[in-house]
Amino acid sequence: MPEDDTSLVNLYANKGAADPILVACALDGMRETANQLFGWTWVIVSNDNAVRAKATEFCVESCTREEFFSRTRGSWTA
């Protein structure tokens, strides 16, 4: 990321609760299994628009918390 890109976190302005480490972890995980026929599907679940935009930029699937709950409804036991 360019040094002047403050879309994820702007520490100087005390703004940004985004967690760019989510994108970094997903990219690292995807790199680890890139040579395999089947690998894990990485999905970032976040309601932060900047995180989801950066994920899309790097071809990492993402969704909001509500979308995740909707997609996985019935998969969780109480």
Secondary structure in CASP SS format (residue, H / E / C, confidence):
PFRMAT SS
TARGET T0000
AUTHOR 0000-0000-0000
METHOD secondary structure of the structure
MODEL  1
M C 1.00
P C 1.00
E C 1.00
D C 1.00
D C 1.00
T C 1.00
S C 1.00
L C 1.00
V C 1.00
N E 1.00
L H 1.00
Y H 1.00
A H 1.00
N C 1.00
K E 1.00
G C 1.00
A C 1.00
A C 1.00
D C 1.00
P H 1.00
I H 1.00
L H 1.00
V H 1.00
A H 1.00
C H 1.00
A H 1.00
L H 1.00
D H 1.00
G H 1.00
M H 1.00
R H 1.00
E H 1.00
T C 1.00
A C 1.00
N C 1.00
Q C 1.00
L C 1.00
F C 1.00
G C 1.00
W C 1.00
T C 1.00
W C 1.00
V E 1.00
I E 1.00
V E 1.00
S C 1.00
N C 1.00
D C 1.00
N H 1.00
A H 1.00
V H 1.00
R H 1.00
A H 1.00
K H 1.00
A H 1.00
T H 1.00
E H 1.00
F C 1.00
C C 1.00
V C 1.00
E E 1.00
S E 1.00
C E 1.00
T C 1.00
R H 1.00
E H 1.00
E H 1.00
F H 1.00
F H 1.00
S H 1.00
R H 1.00
T H 1.00
R C 1.00
G C 1.00
S C 1.00
W C 1.00
T C 1.00
A C 1.00
END
